[in-house]
Amino acid sequence: MQKTSLLAIARHELDHAATAASGRSAKTVFGGHEHQLRQTVIALRAGQQLAEHQNPGEATLQVLVGRVTLNFGDVSWNGSVGDLLTIPDGVHSLDAVEDAAVLLTVVKRR
């Protein structure tokens, strides 16, 4: 068994995002490309975006710090600390309304 502090990782990744040219930073905390389940903490500076991309499988987004907007076509959902957003199957993007860190959980399609 392994214990991980998601909030400590979120703070660390937010520090990295603050100085990164891209305005973002990420760390996979469980799984990886060799596993079906992958969990990644993603940090974004306010105003930064994860551009439109295809969903690689079933996925959720839990907001750990700050506020984000998940966009899917003409529909968007706002997320703040503690919210769990189900990512729709299809092309979507994520905007950081303020400095934010999220936990992305993905189960890859077979």
N, C-alpha and C positions, 0 to 999 in steps of 0.2 A: 504494500500500500504506500502511496505517496500523498503527502499533503502539500498543497500549493496555495499561496495567498494571491488571489486574483487582483486584489486592490494594490498590493505591493508591485505586482508585475505591471498593472495599469499605470501607476505612478512612474515607474522606471521607463516604460515605453513613451509616456507623455513627455518626459525629460528629453528622450532621444528625438521625438517628433519636433520639439521646440527648436532644435538646432539643425534638423535635417532639411536639405534643400527642397525635398518633396513635401515637407510638412506632415510626414506620417512615419510610423514605425510599427513593427509587428513582431510577435513571438508566438510560435506554436507551443502550447503548453501540454497538449496531449495528442498522440497519434502522429500523423505525418502522411507522406505520400504512399507509404507501404501499408497503411491501415485504411479501413473504410470510414472510421470515425476520426474526425480531426477537430480540435478546438484551438483557436488562435485569438490572442488578445491583439486588437488593432487600435492604435492611437492616432488621432488626427487633430491637427491644430484647427482652431476656428476658421471657417471659410474654405477649408480643404475638402476634397471630394475623392471618393473611389469612383472613377468613371464607370459608365455603363459596362456591364459584363454579364455573362451568362451564368446562371446558377449551376454549379457542378453536381448538385444532388439536393436532397432534403436539407434545409438549413434554417437556423434560428439565429437571432442577434439579441444578446442581452446587454443593455446599457449599464456600464459600470461607473462611468464618470461623465458628466456633461450632458449635452443634448445633441441628437442627430435627427436627420430626416431620411427615411428610406423611400426611394422613388421607383415606381413601376408604371411605365407609360404615363397616363394622365392622373394617376392616383399616387398620393404620398401619405406616409404615416410618420407622425412625430414620436420620438422616443426620448424619455428622460430616465434618470437613474432608477434602476429597478425594473424597468419595462423589458418585456420579452416580445420581440417582433418575429413573426413567422415570415421568412423571406419567400416571396412568390416564385413559382417555377417559371423562369424566363429572364429576360434582360432587365437589369435593375441597376441603380446607383445609390450611393450613400453620401450625404452631405453632413459635415460637422457644423452645427449651428453655433456651438461654442467648443472650446477644447474638450475633446471627448475620447473615451476609451470604451470599447465594446468587446464582448466575447462572442466570436463567431463560431458556431458549432455546425459542422457539415457531415452528413453521411453520404459518401459518394455513391453514385449510381453504379450498378454492376454492369 
